[in-house]
């Protein structure tokens, strides 16, 4: 395949309907790259964190590194020293800006990791060894077992293992790999805030894992780590957890939480961790400049997805549904403003984000029916309906038509079940009253 066919700099109109460059890498090649990155990260590490590389999962990594005293110096963006000197000498803003490359993120490992949102020019670049004593092994909810297996294979005997912001739908999905990890690690702690099946949680604990699951409506995973580790964190980390929670639970009361979420999405996970450890929830000016540049494209992609939105009636609820490569939370908010009680954003890669409101809190139930899971108000899934590239080609050209219908069917089933359970509860209460 020609490189320019999957280039990252496509026009917005095409970029909106096609997946990113990483989608087109063969699975075995991606797995080899992930193996190499994990091996490089785990070499000599005393602890490993398997985490979802979003703002919440990466905040967990920052907290754990702080507790282990794994301190690193955050590299400044190129030209920062010249800009600082110019300011000190009283030169005007234009002259100072000419000396600095505004919007350039600090140097970091430029490779793409599984589950990360950022795209790079060269996703095949070789990993470099990391000096961290607390290694980050990124994972998504769909490949947490692979990350556990890598810790078991490449981690040092007696390593401390933490799993953060991830929840398996079934214990069988992680059973073998978790057993191997337990043989290698001296301890395994699992910190999360998603909706856990009771039988899965019980099996994980019986295997020998210290599992702590927070209330998904009150805490994010960073909150769980903050209160679970035997370490006195300073106020910077308390604030980081609070601002992370603001976005992860979709409270949207602190404008900084959108900055953290976007920065985690667009930058390398290793970079994000060190920047928030250095600056906390208040990102530095050069990071804000970087976000401002990225958001020009972000807003254009949001506009495209919102323009495709449709409203469907499912039982007593209005469900907004659309398709596009975009920031799902902002698109969901736009559909909510149009009257949606719940929103579905189908992505070009085949996955979908489901967002609820105070009126609709069954997102995890819907996602659970289509190969996913999550929270009552926020969930994700990837329906198992793609057998070959023709299915994906139809997915792109039809703007996710089949995926949309499968998820709408799951909405109907979840709503019907909830209504039946409510009626059964009402009948039970009536019978008790009569007796």
C-alpha positions in Angstrom: 0.0 0.0 0.0 1.3 3.4 -0.9 2.1 5.6 2.1 0.2 8.6 0.8 -3.0 6.6 0.8 -2.9 6.4 4.6 -1.2 9.6 5.3 -2.0 11.5 8.5 -2.3 14.9 6.6 -5.5 14.0 4.7 -8.0 16.8 4.0 -10.5 17.1 6.8 -13.4 15.9 4.7 -11.6 12.6 4.1 -9.9 12.4 7.5 -13.3 12.6 9.2 -14.4 9.3 7.6 -11.2 7.2 7.6 -9.3 5.7 10.5 -5.8 6.8 11.5 -2.5 5.4 10.0 -2.1 2.9 12.8 -5.3 1.1 11.8 -3.7 -0.2 8.6 -0.7 -1.8 10.4 -1.0 -5.7 10.4 -1.8 -7.0 13.9 1.3 -9.2 14.0 3.5 -6.2 13.3 1.8 -4.1 15.9 2.2 -6.9 18.4 5.9 -7.2 17.6 6.3 -3.4 18.1 4.3 -3.6 21.4 6.6 -6.4 22.6 9.7 -4.4 21.8 8.3 -1.3 23.6 7.3 -3.3 26.7 10.7 -5.0 26.8 12.5 -1.7 26.6 10.3 -0.1 29.3 10.4 -3.1 31.7 14.2 -3.5 31.6 15.4 -3.0 35.1 12.1 -1.6 36.4 11.1 -2.3 40.0 7.4 -1.7 39.2 5.1 -1.8 36.2 1.8 -0.1 35.6 -0.6 -1.5 33.0 -2.9 1.4 32.3 -5.3 2.8 29.8 -3.3 5.7 28.2 -6.1 8.3 28.6 -5.8 11.1 31.1 -7.2 9.0 34.0 -5.0 6.0 33.4 -1.9 8.2 32.9 -2.7 10.2 36.1 -2.5 6.8 37.9 0.9 6.3 36.5 2.0 9.7 37.7 0.8 9.0 41.2 2.5 5.6 41.4 5.8 7.1 40.1 5.6 9.8 42.7 5.1 7.2 45.4 8.1 5.3 44.2 10.3 8.4 43.9 10.7 7.9 40.2 11.6 11.5 39.4 12.5 12.6 35.9 13.3 16.1 34.5 10.8 17.3 32.0 12.5 18.5 28.8 11.6 22.0 27.7 10.3 22.5 24.1 12.9 23.6 21.7 13.6 27.4 21.9 12.1 27.7 25.4 15.4 29.0 26.9 15.8 31.6 24.2 12.3 32.8 24.8 12.9 33.0 28.6 16.1 35.0 28.1 14.4 37.4 25.8 11.6 38.0 28.3 14.2 38.6 31.0 15.9 41.2 28.9 12.7 43.0 28.3 12.5 42.3 24.5 9.1 42.6 23.0 6.7 39.6 22.6 7.2 39.3 18.8 11.0 39.1 19.1 10.7 36.5 21.9 8.3 34.4 19.8 10.6 34.4 16.9 13.3 32.7 18.9 10.9 29.9 20.1 9.1 27.2 18.3 5.7 27.8 19.8 3.5 24.8 20.1 6.3 22.2 19.9 5.9 19.5 22.5 8.9 18.5 24.5 11.1 15.7 23.2 9.8 12.3 24.0 9.6 8.8 22.6 7.7 9.4 19.4 6.3 5.9 18.9 2.6 5.1 18.9 1.4 2.9 21.7 -1.6 0.6 21.8 -4.7 2.6 22.7 -3.1 6.0 22.5 -4.9 8.8 20.7 -1.9 10.6 19.2 -0.6 10.0 15.7 3.0 10.2 14.7 4.9 10.6 11.5 6.7 7.2 12.1 4.7 4.7 14.1 7.4 2.0 13.3 10.3 3.9 14.9 12.3 1.7 17.2 11.8 2.1 20.9 14.5 3.4 23.1 15.3 2.1 26.6 13.7 4.1 29.4 15.4 5.0 32.7 12.1 4.8 34.7 12.0 2.5 37.7 8.2 2.4 37.3 7.5 1.2 33.7 4.3 2.2 31.8 2.8 -0.6 29.7 -0.2 0.9 27.9 -3.3 -1.2 27.3 -6.9 -0.9 26.1 -9.8 -2.7 27.6 -9.6 -5.1 24.7 -6.0 -6.1 25.1 -5.2 -5.9 28.8 -4.4 -9.6 28.8 -1.6 -9.0 26.3 -0.1 -6.3 28.5 -0.2 -8.7 31.5 1.6 -11.3 29.5 4.3 -8.9 28.5 4.9 -8.0 32.2 5.2 -11.7 33.0 7.7 -12.2 30.1 9.8 -9.1 30.3 9.4 -8.0 33.9 12.1 -8.7 36.5 11.3 -11.4 39.1 9.7 -9.8 42.1 8.5 -6.7 40.2 5.5 -4.8 41.7 2.6 -4.8 39.3 -0.3 -2.3 39.1 -3.3 -2.4 36.7 -5.2 0.8 36.4 -8.3 2.1 34.8 -9.1 -1.2 33.1 -11.9 -3.7 33.7 -12.2 -7.2 32.0 -15.7 -8.2 30.9 -15.0 -11.8 31.7 -12.4 -13.4 34.0 -11.6 -16.0 31.3 -10.2 -13.1 29.1 -7.4 -12.5 31.6 -7.2 -15.7 33.6 -4.1 -17.3 32.1 -2.1 -14.1 31.6 -2.9 -12.9 35.1 -1.7 -16.2 36.5 1.6 -15.8 34.7 2.0 -12.2 35.9 1.3 -13.3 39.5 4.2 -15.8 39.2 6.6 -13.0 38.1 5.4 -10.2 40.4 5.8 -10.0 44.1 2.5 -8.2 44.4 -0.4 -7.2 42.0 -2.7 -4.3 42.8 -5.7 -3.5 40.5 -7.2 0.0 40.8 -10.3 0.9 38.8 -13.7 2.7 38.8 -15.6 1.0 36.1 -18.6 -1.3 36.5 -17.3 -4.7 37.5 -19.3 -8.0 37.3 -19.3 -9.4 40.8 -18.1 -12.8 39.7 -15.2 -11.3 37.8 -14.1 -9.2 40.7 -14.3 -12.2 43.1 -12.2 -14.3 40.7 -9.6 -11.6 40.4 -9.3 -11.3 44.2 -9.2 -15.0 44.7 -6.3 -15.2 42.3 -4.3 -13.1 44.7 -4.9 -9.6 43.4 -5.5 -6.6 45.7 -8.5 -5.2 43.7 -10.0 -1.8 44.7 -13.0 -0.6 42.6 -14.3 2.9 43.2 -17.8 4.2 42.8 -18.0 5.0 39.1 -20.3 7.9 39.7 -18.1 9.5 42.4 -14.5 8.6 41.6 -12.1 8.2 38.7 -9.3 5.6 38.8 -6.8 8.3 39.8 -9.0 8.9 42.9 -8.8 5.2 43.7 -5.0 5.2 43.4 -4.7 8.4 45.5 -6.5 6.9 48.4 -5.2 3.4 48.1 -1.5 3.9 48.1 0.3 4.2 51.5 1.9 7.5 50.5 1.3 11.1 51.6 0.7 13.0 48.3 0.9 16.7 48.3 -1.9 19.0 47.1 -0.7 19.1 43.5 -1.6 15.4 43.1 -4.9 15.8 45.0 -5.8 18.5 42.5 -4.6 16.5 39.5 -6.9 13.6 40.6 -9.8 16.0 41.1 -9.4 17.7 37.7 -9.0 14.3 36.0 -12.2 13.2 37.6 -14.0 16.3 36.3 -13.5 15.1 32.7 -13.6 11.4 33.2 -17.0 11.5 34.9 -18.1 14.2 32.5 -18.8 16.8 35.2 -17.3 19.6 33.2 -17.0 22.1 36.1 -13.3 22.8 35.7 -12.1 24.0 32.2 -8.6 22.5 32.9 -10.0 19.0 32.6 -10.6 19.3 28.9 -7.0 20.5 28.5 -5.7 17.4 30.3 -7.9 15.1 28.3 -6.9 16.6 25.0 -3.2 16.7 25.9 -3.3 13.0 26.9 -4.9 12.2 23.6 -2.5 14.2 21.4 0.8 13.7 23.0 2.9 10.6 23.8 1.8 8.9 27.1 5.3 9.0 28.6 5.4 12.7 27.9 2.0 13.3 29.5 2.9 11.6 32.7 6.1 13.6 33.2 4.4 16.9 32.3 1.6 16.5 34.8 4.0 15.4 37.5 6.0 18.6 36.9 3.1 21.1 36.4 0.1 19.3 37.9 -3.3 20.2 36.4 -2.1 23.6 35.2 -0.3 22.9 31.9 2.6 25.1 30.9 2.2 27.8 28.3 4.0 25.8 25.6 1.6 22.9 26.1 -1.4 25.3 25.9 0.0 26.6 22.6 0.3 23.1 21.3 -3.3 22.4 22.2 -4.5 25.6 20.5 -2.9 24.4 17.3 -4.3 20.9 17.5 -7.8 22.2 18.3 -8.2 23.9 15.0 -8.4 20.5 13.4 -10.3 19.1 16.3 -13.1 21.6 15.9 -13.3 21.0 12.2 -13.7 17.2 12.8 -16.3 17.9 15.5 -18.3 20.0 13.1 -18.3 17.3 10.5 -19.5 14.7 13.0 -22.2 16.9 14.4 -23.5 17.7 10.9 -24.1 14.0 10.3 -26.0 13.5 13.6 -29.5 11.9 13.6 -32.0 11.6 16.4 -33.8 8.3 16.9 -36.6 7.4 19.4 -35.9 4.3 21.5 -38.7 3.7 24.0 -39.1 6.9 26.0 -35.6 8.1 25.1 -34.1 10.1 22.3 -30.8 8.7 21.0 -28.4 10.8 19.0 -26.2 8.9 16.6 -23.4 9.9 14.3 -20.2 8.8 12.6 -16.8 10.3 12.4 -13.2 10.5 13.6 -13.7 13.1 16.3 -13.6 14.0 20.0 -16.6 12.1 21.2 -17.4 14.1 24.3 -17.9 17.4 22.5 -20.0 15.7 19.8 -22.1 14.0 22.5 -22.6 17.4 24.2 -23.8 18.9 20.9 -26.3 16.1 20.4 -27.5 16.5 24.0 -28.2 20.2 23.2 -30.2 19.0 20.3 -32.4 16.9 22.6 -30.6 13.6 22.9 -30.9 11.7 26.2 -28.0 9.5 25.0 -25.5 9.7 22.2 -23.5 7.3 20.1 -20.4 8.3 18.1 -19.4 5.5 15.7 -15.7 5.7 14.8 -14.0 4.8 11.4 -12.0 2.1 13.2 -15.2 0.3 14.0 -15.5 1.1 17.7 -18.1 3.4 19.2 -18.5 5.7 22.2 -21.8 5.9 24.1 -22.6 8.8 26.3 -25.6 9.3 28.6 -27.2 12.0 30.7 -29.0 12.2 34.0 -32.1 11.0 32.0 -30.3 7.9 30.5 -27.9 5.9 32.7 -27.7 2.6 30.9 -24.6 3.1 28.7 -22.7 0.2 30.2 -25.7 -2.1 29.7 -25.9 -1.1 26.0 -22.2 -1.5 25.5 -22.2 -4.9 27.2 -24.5 -6.2 24.5 -22.0 -5.3 21.7 -18.6 -6.3 23.0 -18.0 -3.4 25.3 -18.5 -2.0 28.8 -18.0 1.1 30.9 -20.0 3.4 33.2 -23.8 4.2 33.4 -23.1 7.5 31.7 -20.1 6.7 29.5 -19.1 3.5 27.8 -17.4 2.1 24.7 -17.7 -0.9 22.4 -16.6 -2.5 19.2 -19.3 -4.7 17.7 -17.9 -8.0 16.4 -19.2 -7.6 12.9 -16.1 -7.0 10.8 -15.1 -10.2 9.0 -12.8 -8.7 6.3 -11.8 -5.4 4.6 -14.9 -5.3 2.5 -16.9 -4.9 5.8 -14.7 -2.0 6.7 -14.9 -0.5 3.2 -18.7 -0.6 3.6 -18.4 0.8 7.1 -16.5 3.9 5.7 -18.6 4.5 2.6 -21.9 4.0 4.5 -20.7 6.1 7.4 -21.1 3.2 9.9 -24.6 2.2 8.9 -24.4 -1.4 10.1 -22.6 -0.5 13.3 -25.2 2.2 14.0 -28.1 -0.3 13.6 -26.4 -3.0 15.8 -26.0 -0.4 18.6 -29.5 0.9 18.2 -30.8 -2.6 18.5 -28.7 -3.0 21.7 -30.3 0.3 23.0 -33.8 -1.2 22.4 -32.9 -4.4 24.2 -31.4 -2.6 27.2 -34.3 -0.3 27.5 -36.8 -3.1 27.2 -35.0 -5.1 29.9 -34.8 -2.1 32.2 -38.5 -1.4 31.8 -39.4 -5.0 32.5 -37.2 -5.0 35.6 -38.9 -1.8 36.8 -42.4 -3.3 36.2 -41.4 -6.4 38.1 -40.1 -4.3 41.0 -43.4 -2.4 41.0 -45.4 -5.6 41.0 -43.3 -6.9 43.9 -43.8 -3.7 45.9 -47.6 -3.9 45.2 -47.8 -7.5 46.4 -45.9 -6.7 49.6 -48.3 -3.8 50.2 -51.3 -6.0 49.7 -50.1 -8.6 52.2 
